[in-house]
Amino acid sequence: MNRLPMPTAEDRARELIEAELRDLACCHQCGRPMRASMRGAEMWVECESLGSRSGLRLAFAAGFHDRHLVELPEGVLAAA
């Protein structure tokens, strides 16, 4: 009998974010560390230099730094 608990959507989301951070540890453009951040209803792994930017400033700066959208399981952000 398998006594291990079934992974939840939150567990899967955590695994996806951690995998992205392992694959993208540093920005290839500037060398600064990457971080996970919420942008509205989306989770991004992005260069930490983008943290304080939003709107047009973010769109412009994102062209010069690494940024990747993390596709989270359905309903994870609604529960948060």
C-alpha positions as CSV (number, residue, x, y, z in Angstrom):
1,M,0.0,0.0,0.0
2,N,1.3,3.4,-0.9
3,R,1.3,5.6,2.2
4,L,2.8,8.7,0.5
5,P,0.3,11.6,0.3
6,M,-0.7,12.7,-3.2
7,P,1.0,15.9,-4.3
8,T,-1.3,18.9,-4.2
9,A,-1.5,21.7,-6.8
10,E,0.5,23.9,-4.4
11,D,3.2,21.2,-4.3
12,R,3.3,21.1,-8.1
13,A,3.5,24.9,-8.3
14,R,6.4,24.9,-5.8
15,E,8.2,22.3,-7.9
16,L,7.8,24.3,-11.1
17,I,9.1,27.5,-9.5
18,E,12.1,25.7,-8.0
19,A,12.9,24.0,-11.3
20,E,12.8,27.4,-13.1
21,L,15.1,28.9,-10.4
22,R,17.5,26.0,-10.8
23,D,17.6,26.4,-14.6
24,L,17.8,30.2,-14.5
25,A,20.0,30.9,-11.5
26,C,21.4,34.1,-12.9
27,C,20.5,36.6,-15.5
28,H,22.5,35.8,-18.7
29,Q,22.5,39.5,-19.6
30,C,23.8,41.1,-16.3
31,G,24.7,38.2,-14.0
32,R,22.4,39.2,-11.2
33,P,20.4,36.5,-9.4
34,M,16.9,35.5,-10.5
35,R,13.9,35.6,-8.3
36,A,10.3,34.5,-8.3
37,S,7.8,37.4,-8.3
38,M,4.0,37.9,-8.8
39,R,2.9,40.3,-11.5
40,G,-0.8,40.6,-11.3
41,A,-2.2,37.1,-11.6
42,E,1.1,35.7,-13.1
43,M,4.2,34.1,-11.5
44,W,7.5,35.1,-13.1
45,V,11.1,34.1,-12.6
46,E,13.0,37.2,-13.5
47,C,16.2,39.1,-13.0
48,E,16.1,40.8,-9.6
49,S,16.9,44.1,-11.3
50,L,13.3,44.1,-12.6
51,G,11.8,44.0,-9.2
52,S,10.8,47.6,-8.8
53,R,9.7,48.2,-12.4
54,S,6.2,48.1,-13.8
55,G,4.3,49.1,-16.9
56,L,6.4,50.6,-19.7
57,R,9.6,50.7,-17.6
58,L,9.3,46.9,-17.0
59,A,8.5,46.2,-20.7
60,F,11.6,48.2,-21.8
61,A,13.9,46.8,-19.2
62,A,12.8,43.2,-19.8
63,G,14.4,43.4,-23.2
64,F,17.7,43.6,-21.5
65,H,17.3,41.0,-18.8
66,D,16.1,37.4,-18.5
67,R,12.4,36.9,-17.6
68,H,10.3,33.7,-17.8
69,L,6.6,33.1,-17.1
70,V,5.9,30.1,-14.9
71,E,2.8,28.2,-16.0
72,L,1.2,27.2,-12.7
73,P,-1.5,24.6,-12.2
74,E,-5.1,25.7,-12.5
75,G,-6.5,27.3,-9.3
76,V,-3.2,27.7,-7.4
77,L,-3.2,31.5,-7.5
78,A,-6.9,31.7,-6.7
79,A,-6.3,29.9,-3.4
80,A,-3.4,32.2,-2.4
